Amino acid sequence: MQQINRWLVVRVGITALSFVTGLQGSAFALNPTAPTDIAWRVFGIVFAVVLIGGFCGIGGAYQTEGVTTGWTKPSWYENPFGRSQTLQLIHFVAISAISEGVGDMLRGLVKVHYDRIPPPSIPLGIGLGLWIALRLAVMIFHSKTDSR
């Protein structure tokens, strides 16, 4: 019988906890009574800033010799807290933020905004921006990424 990877369990557990936190009401959620167009603009600005900043940061690190030595592509089975595996931590934070944002949107859809689409929360914008920046950086700079 195959043993379950402990890092998979840790990641899924913390992601589930983030989702539950979002369901209970995120501390970073936008005001549900705020106009929807303003909430979507704030979400778009946060998403764009994190996407561009994350991509530039990861891309800049890839260009620095020695920094990215041994970086592996993000995986649910790797330790996200290892000092030498920055991509694992970024992936972990992005997925947790997306999970919290989705939970917050579901809470808003069920409890507050049953007649319209709820505005997205800040964690969702941060998570999606980080995740897309990470995916783009890994695709573009894949030759410097060690794939296990």
Buried (B, 14 or more C-beta within 10 A) or exposed (E): EEEEEEBEEBBEEBBEBBBEBBBEBBEBBBEBEEEBEEBBEBBEEBBEEBBEEBBEBBBEBBEEEEEBEEBBBBBBEBBBEEEEBBBBBBBBBBBBBBBBBBBBBBBBEEEBBEEEEBBBBBBBBBBBBBBBBBBBBBEEBEEBBEEE
